[in-house]
Amino acid sequence: MFILELTYTAPLDRIEAAHPEHVAWLDSHYESGVFIASGPKDPRDGAVIVAVGADRAQIEDIAKGDPYSVAGLAEYTITNFRAMRTSPALEEYRHQRPA
């Protein structure tokens, strides 16, 4: 599982102008099953995405395709972690220990 933290590097008016393309990009990754949660940080200086994927390289490639990244409006920090405990709704994403 991955936490993608976006930090805006441009004023909010430029973020808002690119927002429709960013939402379309988010939607495509929700549809593919890679993104499972996302939203703006408070205060609104960036956003957070929770993702699942095969490996870090795949997630890095996805982040590079974000219209915010392409336009130089945001930078990403990506953290890989093992979800050892989850709510029942997220059980399918829980890390499985080797037998």
Residue pairs with C-beta under 8 A, 6 or more apart in sequence:
1 50
1 51
1 52
1 80
1 81
1 82
1 83
1 93
1 95
2 50
2 51
2 52
2 53
2 56
2 59
2 78
2 79
2 80
2 81
3 48
3 49
3 50
3 51
3 78
3 79
3 81
4 48
4 49
4 50
4 51
4 59
4 63
4 76
4 77
4 78
5 46
5 47
5 48
5 76
5 77
5 78
5 79
6 46
6 47
6 48
6 49
6 66
6 68
6 74
6 75
6 76
7 45
7 46
7 74
7 75
7 76
7 77
8 15
8 45
8 46
8 68
8 73
8 74
9 72
9 73
9 74
9 75
10 71
10 72
10 73
10 74
12 44
14 71
14 73
15 68
15 73
15 74
18 67
18 68
18 71
18 73
21 67
22 66
22 67
22 68
25 65
25 66
25 67
26 35
26 38
26 49
29 35
29 51
29 62
33 52
34 51
34 52
34 53
34 59
34 62
35 49
35 50
35 51
36 50
36 51
36 52
36 90
36 93
37 49
37 50
38 47
38 48
38 49
38 50
39 47
39 48
40 46
40 47
41 47
41 48
46 74
47 74
51 59
51 62
52 93
53 59
53 62
56 78
56 80
59 78
59 80
60 78
63 69
63 76
63 78
64 70
66 74
66 76
67 73
68 74
69 75
69 76
82 95
83 90
83 93
83 94
83 95
84 94
84 95
85 94
86 93
86 94
